[in-house]
Amino acid sequence: MATVTNHTPATADRTVQSEDPLGIEEAFPEILRITEELFGGTASVVIEEDPELPDVRYAVFETAARGDSAELVRLRLQWHERVEMVIGGDQSEKVCLSLDIDE
């Protein structure tokens, strides 16, 4: 499992020791694996809070990406589909993908 604390990036080879505020942290290693498989780089995850709604938290999966716009859109859609298969569609609002696009 990934180590996750608020605003602290995690990697797939570290262990979670937290209260699991989102109820989906057990899926983080698989989501990190999917992210790295699709985009080819190291991925991390950070728990963010909405600055206007402090009770709203979500996991941001971050990675670098290369490719043209069409390819990146295709990969992003594939990422969302695969993540929904892992956590269920009703939990999908708790995760998002952030790409650092290398041109």
PyRosetta script that sets phi, psi and omega in degrees:
from pyrosetta import init, pose_from_sequence

init()
pose = pose_from_sequence("MATVTNHTPATADRTVQSEDPLGIEEAFPEILRITEELFGGTASVVIEEDPELPDVRYAVFETAARGDSAELVRLRLQWHERVEMVIGGDQSEKVCLSLDIDE")
pose.set_psi(1, 159.1)
pose.set_omega(1, -178.6)
pose.set_phi(2, -90.7)
pose.set_psi(2, 145.5)
pose.set_omega(2, 174.3)
pose.set_phi(3, -77.0)
pose.set_psi(3, 128.7)
pose.set_omega(3, -177.2)
pose.set_phi(4, -136.0)
pose.set_psi(4, 124.0)
pose.set_omega(4, 169.7)
pose.set_phi(5, -136.6)
pose.set_psi(5, 161.6)
pose.set_omega(5, -178.3)
pose.set_phi(6, -56.9)
pose.set_psi(6, 126.1)
pose.set_omega(6, 175.0)
pose.set_phi(7, 65.9)
pose.set_psi(7, 18.0)
pose.set_omega(7, 178.8)
pose.set_phi(8, -117.7)
pose.set_psi(8, 118.8)
pose.set_omega(8, 179.2)
pose.set_phi(9, -60.4)
pose.set_psi(9, 150.9)
pose.set_omega(9, 178.6)
pose.set_phi(10, -128.6)
pose.set_psi(10, 155.1)
pose.set_omega(10, 174.8)
pose.set_phi(11, -118.8)
pose.set_psi(11, 162.6)
pose.set_omega(11, -173.1)
pose.set_phi(12, -66.4)
pose.set_psi(12, -17.0)
pose.set_omega(12, -175.5)
pose.set_phi(13, -100.7)
pose.set_psi(13, 16.2)
pose.set_omega(13, 178.4)
pose.set_phi(14, -114.9)
pose.set_psi(14, 165.6)
pose.set_omega(14, -171.3)
pose.set_phi(15, -106.7)
pose.set_psi(15, 139.6)
pose.set_omega(15, 178.4)
pose.set_phi(16, -81.7)
pose.set_psi(16, 131.0)
pose.set_omega(16, 172.1)
pose.set_phi(17, -135.9)
pose.set_psi(17, 73.2)
pose.set_omega(17, -178.2)
pose.set_phi(18, -144.7)
pose.set_psi(18, 176.7)
pose.set_omega(18, -177.4)
pose.set_phi(19, -80.2)
pose.set_psi(19, -3.1)
pose.set_omega(19, -179.0)
pose.set_phi(20, 57.1)
pose.set_psi(20, 64.6)
pose.set_omega(20, -176.2)
pose.set_phi(21, -62.7)
pose.set_psi(21, -20.8)
pose.set_omega(21, -178.9)
pose.set_phi(22, -95.9)
pose.set_psi(22, -17.4)
pose.set_omega(22, -177.6)
pose.set_phi(23, 76.2)
pose.set_psi(23, 14.3)
pose.set_omega(23, -178.8)
pose.set_phi(24, -132.9)
pose.set_psi(24, 8.9)
pose.set_omega(24, -174.7)
pose.set_phi(25, -61.0)
pose.set_psi(25, -25.8)
pose.set_omega(25, 177.9)
pose.set_phi(26, -63.3)
pose.set_psi(26, -19.3)
pose.set_omega(26, 179.2)
pose.set_phi(27, -89.8)
pose.set_psi(27, -8.2)
pose.set_omega(27, -176.0)
pose.set_phi(28, -57.4)
pose.set_psi(28, -44.4)
pose.set_omega(28, 179.9)
pose.set_phi(29, -58.7)
pose.set_psi(29, -40.3)
pose.set_omega(29, 179.0)
pose.set_phi(30, -68.6)
pose.set_psi(30, -39.2)
pose.set_omega(30, 178.9)
pose.set_phi(31, -67.5)
pose.set_psi(31, -39.6)
pose.set_omega(31, 175.5)
pose.set_phi(32, -61.7)
pose.set_psi(32, -42.0)
pose.set_omega(32, 178.8)
pose.set_phi(33, -61.6)
pose.set_psi(33, -45.6)
pose.set_omega(33, 178.6)
pose.set_phi(34, -60.3)
pose.set_psi(34, -44.3)
pose.set_omega(34, -178.9)
pose.set_phi(35, -61.1)
pose.set_psi(35, -46.6)
pose.set_omega(35, -179.7)
pose.set_phi(36, -67.7)
pose.set_psi(36, -36.5)
pose.set_omega(36, 178.5)
pose.set_phi(37, -64.5)
pose.set_psi(37, -45.3)
pose.set_omega(37, -176.3)
pose.set_phi(38, -73.4)
pose.set_psi(38, -39.7)
pose.set_omega(38, -171.9)
pose.set_phi(39, -104.4)
pose.set_psi(39, -8.3)
pose.set_omega(39, 171.7)
pose.set_phi(40, 76.4)
pose.set_psi(40, 9.4)
pose.set_omega(40, 179.2)
pose.set_phi(41, -128.7)
pose.set_psi(41, -179.8)
pose.set_omega(41, 177.3)
pose.set_phi(42, -73.6)
pose.set_psi(42, 137.2)
pose.set_omega(42, 179.3)
pose.set_phi(43, -113.3)
pose.set_psi(43, 156.1)
pose.set_omega(43, 174.6)
pose.set_phi(44, -139.3)
pose.set_psi(44, 167.1)
pose.set_omega(44, 178.4)
pose.set_phi(45, -136.4)
pose.set_psi(45, 141.5)
pose.set_omega(45, 177.7)
pose.set_phi(46, -135.1)
pose.set_psi(46, 141.0)
pose.set_omega(46, 175.6)
pose.set_phi(47, -89.8)
pose.set_psi(47, 123.8)
pose.set_omega(47, -179.7)
pose.set_phi(48, -113.8)
pose.set_psi(48, 152.4)
pose.set_omega(48, 172.8)
pose.set_phi(49, -113.1)
pose.set_psi(49, 142.7)
pose.set_omega(49, 174.8)
pose.set_phi(50, -69.2)
pose.set_psi(50, 123.8)
pose.set_omega(50, -177.6)
pose.set_phi(51, -63.2)
pose.set_psi(51, -25.0)
pose.set_omega(51, 179.7)
pose.set_phi(52, -93.2)
pose.set_psi(52, -20.9)
pose.set_omega(52, -179.2)
pose.set_phi(53, -130.4)
pose.set_psi(53, 84.0)
pose.set_omega(53, -172.5)
pose.set_phi(54, -61.5)
pose.set_psi(54, -16.9)
pose.set_omega(54, 177.3)
pose.set_phi(55, -83.9)
pose.set_psi(55, -5.7)
pose.set_omega(55, -179.1)
pose.set_phi(56, -97.6)
pose.set_psi(56, 117.4)
pose.set_omega(56, 178.8)
pose.set_phi(57, -123.5)
pose.set_psi(57, 153.2)
pose.set_omega(57, 177.7)
pose.set_phi(58, -153.9)
pose.set_psi(58, 158.1)
pose.set_omega(58, 178.7)
pose.set_phi(59, -98.0)
pose.set_psi(59, 127.1)
pose.set_omega(59, 177.7)
pose.set_phi(60, -106.3)
pose.set_psi(60, 117.0)
pose.set_omega(60, 176.8)
pose.set_phi(61, -94.1)
pose.set_psi(61, 121.6)
pose.set_omega(61, -173.2)
pose.set_phi(62, -115.5)
pose.set_psi(62, 140.9)
pose.set_omega(62, 175.6)
pose.set_phi(63, -160.6)
pose.set_psi(63, 163.4)
pose.set_omega(63, 173.2)
pose.set_phi(64, -87.7)
pose.set_psi(64, 153.5)
pose.set_omega(64, -179.2)
pose.set_phi(65, -145.4)
pose.set_psi(65, 148.3)
pose.set_omega(65, 174.7)
pose.set_phi(66, -129.9)
pose.set_psi(66, 150.1)
pose.set_omega(66, 176.4)
pose.set_phi(67, 139.9)
pose.set_psi(67, 171.9)
pose.set_omega(67, 177.8)
pose.set_phi(68, -80.4)
pose.set_psi(68, 168.4)
pose.set_omega(68, -175.0)
pose.set_phi(69, -56.9)
pose.set_psi(69, -43.9)
pose.set_omega(69, -178.3)
pose.set_phi(70, -62.6)
pose.set_psi(70, -42.2)
pose.set_omega(70, 179.6)
pose.set_phi(71, -66.2)
pose.set_psi(71, -41.8)
pose.set_omega(71, -179.7)
pose.set_phi(72, -67.1)
pose.set_psi(72, -37.1)
pose.set_omega(72, 176.1)
pose.set_phi(73, -64.8)
pose.set_psi(73, -44.0)
pose.set_omega(73, 178.4)
pose.set_phi(74, -60.1)
pose.set_psi(74, -44.9)
pose.set_omega(74, 179.8)
pose.set_phi(75, -66.1)
pose.set_psi(75, -39.8)
pose.set_omega(75, 178.6)
pose.set_phi(76, -62.9)
pose.set_psi(76, -43.8)
pose.set_omega(76, 178.0)
pose.set_phi(77, -64.0)
pose.set_psi(77, -40.5)
pose.set_omega(77, 177.7)
pose.set_phi(78, -63.8)
pose.set_psi(78, -40.2)
pose.set_omega(78, 177.9)
pose.set_phi(79, -58.3)
pose.set_psi(79, -48.9)
pose.set_omega(79, -179.5)
pose.set_phi(80, -61.3)
pose.set_psi(80, -42.8)
pose.set_omega(80, 179.1)
pose.set_phi(81, -61.8)
pose.set_psi(81, -44.7)
pose.set_omega(81, -178.2)
pose.set_phi(82, -70.1)
pose.set_psi(82, -38.6)
pose.set_omega(82, 178.4)
pose.set_phi(83, -64.9)
pose.set_psi(83, -41.1)
pose.set_omega(83, 177.5)
pose.set_phi(84, -61.0)
pose.set_psi(84, -33.1)
pose.set_omega(84, 177.5)
pose.set_phi(85, -67.8)
pose.set_psi(85, -29.3)
pose.set_omega(85, -179.2)
pose.set_phi(86, -80.4)
pose.set_psi(86, -45.5)
pose.set_omega(86, -173.1)
pose.set_phi(87, -106.2)
pose.set_psi(87, -10.3)
pose.set_omega(87, -177.0)
pose.set_phi(88, 90.1)
pose.set_psi(88, 143.2)
pose.set_omega(88, -177.3)
pose.set_phi(89, -60.9)
pose.set_psi(89, -30.3)
pose.set_omega(89, -178.9)
pose.set_phi(90, -72.4)
pose.set_psi(90, -12.5)
pose.set_omega(90, 178.9)
pose.set_phi(91, -103.8)
pose.set_psi(91, -2.6)
pose.set_omega(91, -171.3)
pose.set_phi(92, -65.1)
pose.set_psi(92, -21.1)
pose.set_omega(92, 178.3)
pose.set_phi(93, -73.2)
pose.set_psi(93, -6.6)
pose.set_omega(93, -179.4)
pose.set_phi(94, -90.2)
pose.set_psi(94, -2.9)
pose.set_omega(94, -178.6)
pose.set_phi(95, -131.4)
pose.set_psi(95, 151.0)
pose.set_omega(95, 172.1)
pose.set_phi(96, -148.5)
pose.set_psi(96, 164.9)
pose.set_omega(96, -176.5)
pose.set_phi(97, -115.8)
pose.set_psi(97, 132.4)
pose.set_omega(97, 176.0)
pose.set_phi(98, -120.7)
pose.set_psi(98, 120.3)
pose.set_omega(98, -178.1)
pose.set_phi(99, -108.0)
pose.set_psi(99, 130.3)
pose.set_omega(99, 170.9)
pose.set_phi(100, -95.2)
pose.set_psi(100, 98.0)
pose.set_omega(100, -171.1)
pose.set_phi(101, -82.6)
pose.set_psi(101, 121.8)
pose.set_omega(101, 178.2)
pose.set_phi(102, -96.9)
pose.set_psi(102, 116.6)
pose.set_omega(102, -176.7)
pose.set_phi(103, -97.4)
pose.dump_pdb("model.pdb")
